[in-house]
Amino acid sequence: MIENIYIEHTISNNKIVKDIIKKIKAKNIIKCDSYREIFNLKKQNFILQKKNPSMILAQKKNNLVLKTPAKFNIGSKNNYYFSHMLNCLFDCEYCFLQGMYRSANYVIFTNYHSFKSEIKKISEFHKNEAVHFFSGYDCDSLALENITSFAKVFIPYFKKIKNAYLELRTKSTNIKNILAFEPSDNIILAWSLNPNEITKNYENKTPSLKKRLEVIKKLQKLGWQVGLRFDPLIYHDNFNRIYGDFFKSVFCELDSDRIHSITLGTLRLPKSFFSTLKNLGKANLFSKHKFEDKLYNYKKIDRDKMLSFCYKQILENVDKKKVFFN
Ligand code: SF4
């Protein structure tokens, strides 16, 4: 699958690095000084690279854990995100990572211990309050779990910190490592969901809605509270019918009492990311967008309609205290 692995030479003897190399069996292993030499090269073509990405094993040295934008929360006032990985196995048409990075190569930051100590420091700083840490911000939290063992390492770590909550956000059905753990209140497994019509057409390489619902059901039966992320909502000529049927089937399949939280958001992008997507010829889904409120988004009147329709469907099944607008 992966032909080339680049490794920062200072970490080439680390156990986690050796384990990943064993699993990948790449044709070429190439040492480098810093991941930036490869990842930030000018004149890279994201779309071409996405067809055959390389992997880069690196150390994250600065800004390991950052505050989320103000609206990005699921009920705590203390919200942070961190990325053990940049880029994603999946290939959603609308993915903002295409606008954010020049490269589609996967970067895995293997210094998990540095993330852990930063998380510990922040949790101690907010010691009398809940702190939420979001992990699927610049990647999908579980899609490459077989290689990264991210959940396997971080779930037990978070279980030990009373006021810290970890959200793993994913479209993957790769839950093998999760099944090894007992459910825990401070681990929020969250699935991004969209109707079949959207998933089939725009969420390339992702598991079908049916498969995602199957794993969520399985986890709920085992006692996990699961988050649902209806984000991004995507405009469709038959929006109300498609999303109406979708919510009916989601809430018919799932146990509403075992839903931890729900977030809602329409398809949106910062201006610079939009320009990059346009240059890459990937802006078709943004043809109805306008630059409003510092983002390329649907016109306010349209997004209000989309959000209020979905909100209404959701409130028929879930308490409004659990629903958040991102
Ligand atoms: S799953 Fe998320 S991160 Fe991965 S390609 Fe789709 S939008 Fe991007």
Boltz pocket constraint, residues with backbone or C-beta under 6 A from the ligand:
constraints:
  - pocket:
      binder: B
      contacts: [[A, 87], [A, 88], [A, 89], [A, 90], [A, 91], [A, 92], [A, 94], [A, 95], [A, 96], [A, 97], [A, 137], [A, 138], [A, 139], [A, 140], [A, 171]]
      max_distance: 6.0
